[in-house]
Amino acid sequence: QTAATPEIKMVLEKLGFRSLLARLAGGEKTPKKEEQKQALPFSAAIPTTKIKIADDKQILEFFNNTRIALVFDETDELILVSDGKEIFKTNPKDIAKIKIDILENCQKVIFDAKPFIKHIQKQHGILLENNFFDLKIAGFLLYIDSREITPERLISTHLHELDGRGPEDTIKKFFQLHDALEKKLKEENAWFVFSEIESPLLP
């Protein structure tokens, strides 16, 4: 096991690689993701029973769009997808049926892409690497504490709207949020870090 020099530790701390620091120090390993499954990333648990289930044709049509909005409920293996007008729910198994070039070419505006990428790769052998706009990472670069970042908080801060009507309304605002966060990242000189460092590292 490689020992970390003070210089390496300083860089890792600055970049927020806490689990790597712990491993280099011989500390406890980060629990496996299976033990840390997360539900829909909203401030409170909100039922999605009223959202329509998409069939294969509808899902394919969504991913044939230039961009789509989606969130992944890792606990129930549920995916919510929206084109900004309609919203459907599906699951990773149905997403995995779509050709990878279609999945990759579509811009995926998502809140926390890593669990979604990891699940699709582990369960279905598909590694998605391109065209993610991760709202959580964008929010992290514009804030301090990632634990405080929720879709509703981002909507409240950057769109100046209150959002308490459930995931249907929240996910439909992901495109507006994408545009606002991209503009803000560029204004704050954080766009290079987001687009050239953080986003390519997602997979």
C-alpha positions in Angstrom: 0.0 0.0 0.0 1.5 3.4 -1.1 2.0 6.0 1.6 0.8 9.5 0.9 3.3 12.3 1.1 2.1 15.6 2.7 1.9 17.1 -0.7 -0.3 14.3 -2.1 -2.5 14.5 1.0 -2.9 18.3 0.5 -4.0 17.8 -3.1 -6.4 15.0 -2.3 -7.9 17.0 0.5 -8.4 20.0 -1.8 -10.1 17.8 -4.4 -12.3 16.1 -1.9 -11.0 12.5 -2.4 -11.6 11.5 1.2 -12.1 7.8 0.6 -8.8 7.6 -1.3 -7.1 9.5 1.6 -8.5 6.9 4.1 -7.2 4.0 2.0 -3.7 5.5 1.6 -3.7 6.1 5.4 -4.7 2.4 6.0 -8.0 3.5 7.4 -11.4 1.9 6.9 -12.5 1.1 3.4 -15.6 2.9 2.1 -18.6 0.6 2.5 -19.7 -1.0 -0.7 -22.3 0.8 -2.7 -24.7 -2.1 -2.1 -24.9 -1.0 1.5 -25.5 2.7 0.6 -28.3 2.5 -1.9 -30.2 5.8 -2.2 -33.7 6.6 -3.0 -35.0 9.4 -5.2 -32.9 12.5 -4.4 -35.7 14.8 -3.3 -36.0 16.5 0.1 -38.7 14.1 1.2 -40.0 10.7 0.2 -42.7 11.4 -2.4 -44.9 8.7 -4.0 -44.6 8.1 -7.7 -47.6 5.8 -8.1 -49.5 8.3 -10.3 -46.6 8.5 -12.9 -47.3 6.5 -16.0 -45.1 3.5 -16.9 -43.4 3.8 -20.3 -43.4 1.0 -22.8 -40.3 0.2 -24.9 -41.4 2.4 -27.8 -42.0 5.5 -25.6 -38.6 5.0 -23.9 -36.8 4.7 -27.2 -38.5 7.9 -28.4 -37.3 9.7 -25.2 -33.7 8.7 -25.8 -33.9 9.7 -29.5 -34.4 13.3 -28.3 -31.5 15.7 -28.2 -31.6 15.6 -24.4 -33.7 14.1 -21.7 -34.1 14.6 -17.9 -33.8 11.6 -15.6 -33.5 10.6 -12.0 -32.6 7.2 -10.6 -34.1 5.6 -7.5 -31.4 3.1 -6.7 -33.4 1.5 -3.8 -36.4 0.5 -6.0 -34.4 0.4 -9.3 -36.8 3.0 -10.7 -36.0 5.6 -13.3 -38.0 8.7 -14.0 -37.6 10.2 -17.5 -38.9 13.4 -19.0 -38.7 15.4 -22.2 -39.7 18.6 -20.3 -43.4 18.0 -21.1 -44.2 14.4 -20.2 -42.8 12.2 -17.5 -42.7 8.4 -17.3 -41.2 5.8 -15.1 -39.2 2.8 -16.2 -36.4 0.6 -15.0 -32.7 0.0 -15.8 -33.6 -3.3 -17.5 -35.7 -1.5 -20.2 -33.0 1.2 -20.6 -30.4 -1.5 -21.3 -32.4 -2.7 -24.3 -31.7 0.5 -26.2 -28.6 0.6 -28.4 -25.6 2.1 -26.7 -25.0 4.7 -29.4 -28.5 6.1 -28.9 -28.0 6.2 -25.1 -24.7 7.9 -25.5 -25.7 10.5 -28.1 -28.6 11.8 -26.0 -27.6 14.4 -23.4 -28.8 13.1 -20.1 -29.6 15.9 -17.6 -29.5 14.0 -14.3 -29.2 14.5 -10.6 -26.3 12.3 -9.4 -25.2 10.2 -12.4 -22.8 7.9 -10.6 -25.3 5.4 -9.1 -27.1 5.2 -12.4 -23.9 4.6 -14.4 -22.7 2.0 -11.9 -25.9 0.1 -11.8 -26.3 -0.1 -15.6 -22.7 -1.3 -15.9 -22.8 -3.8 -13.1 -26.3 -5.3 -13.8 -26.3 -5.0 -17.6 -22.7 -4.7 -18.8 -23.2 -1.3 -20.4 -20.8 1.5 -19.6 -22.2 4.9 -20.3 -19.5 7.5 -20.5 -20.7 10.5 -22.5 -23.2 13.4 -22.5 -24.1 13.6 -18.9 -24.9 16.9 -17.3 -24.9 16.1 -13.6 -26.9 18.7 -11.7 -25.5 17.6 -8.3 -21.9 18.1 -9.4 -22.8 21.5 -10.9 -24.4 22.4 -7.6 -21.4 21.1 -5.6 -19.1 23.3 -7.6 -21.3 26.3 -6.8 -21.8 25.5 -3.1 -19.7 24.1 -0.3 -21.6 21.1 1.3 -22.9 18.5 -1.2 -25.2 17.1 1.5 -27.3 20.2 1.3 -27.9 19.9 -2.4 -31.3 18.7 -3.6 -33.1 19.3 -6.8 -35.6 21.5 -5.0 -32.8 23.6 -3.5 -31.2 24.1 -6.9 -34.5 25.1 -8.4 -35.2 27.5 -5.5 -31.8 29.1 -5.8 -31.2 29.3 -9.5 -34.7 29.5 -10.9 -36.1 31.4 -7.9 -39.1 29.1 -7.7 -40.6 27.2 -4.8 -40.9 23.5 -5.7 -43.0 21.3 -3.4 -45.4 19.6 -5.8 -43.5 16.4 -6.3 -41.1 14.8 -8.7 -43.3 15.3 -11.8 -42.9 19.1 -11.5 -39.3 18.9 -10.4 -37.9 16.8 -13.2 -39.7 18.9 -15.8 -37.6 21.9 -14.6 -34.3 20.0 -15.1 -33.7 21.6 -18.6 -34.2 25.1 -17.2 -31.9 24.2 -14.3 -29.3 22.9 -16.8 -29.3 26.2 -18.6 -29.1 28.3 -15.4 -26.3 26.2 -13.9 -24.3 26.1 -17.1 -24.5 29.9 -17.3 -23.5 30.3 -13.6 -20.6 27.8 -13.9 -19.2 29.9 -16.7 -19.7 33.2 -14.8 -17.9 31.7 -11.8 -15.0 30.3 -14.0 -15.9 26.8 -12.9 -17.0 25.5 -16.4 -13.6 24.0 -17.3 -13.5 22.0 -14.0 -17.1 20.8 -14.6 -16.8 20.0 -18.3 -13.2 18.9 -18.6 -12.5 17.3 -15.2 -15.6 16.3 -13.3 -17.8 15.1 -16.1 -15.2 12.9 -17.9 -14.5 11.3 -14.5 -18.1 10.2 -13.9 -17.7 6.7 -15.4 
